[in-house]
Amino acid sequence: MVFALGLAALIKAGRTHTILWTAAGSVFVAWNLLLLVQYALQMIPRRGPVDLGLMVRNQFMAIPENLPRILQTIINRGR
């Protein structure tokens, strides 16, 4: 909560760079969504420590390689 308030104040102070803030926020949202995909596909453990190197490697290598399978899984869960 405190982080969100501080971030909001920072964004308000830097309104002249709206596109930059939007891009940065979009990157953080995308990173978080891909992290959720890794947990859902059990690419990283649900409990215990998570190896940061493995997580980053999965974000840039494993997720793009498996994107068709990931999208198909998401589509089929909605049925």
C-alpha positions, 0 to 999 in steps of 0.5 A: 500500500505504501509503495502504491502511494509513493508510486502515485506521488512519483507519477503525479510529479512526473506528468510530463513523461506520461508515455514513459510511465505508461510503458514502464507500467505495461512492462511490469504488468506483462512481467507479472502475468508471465510470472503467473503463467510460470506458476500455473505451468509449474515451471517454478515451484509453488512453495519454497525458494524460487531461483531468480536465474531460472525465473528470468530464463523462463521469462525470455526462453521457455515462455516464448517457446511454449506460447502456442501451448499456453494460449491453447490451455487458456482458451480451453479453460474458458470452456 
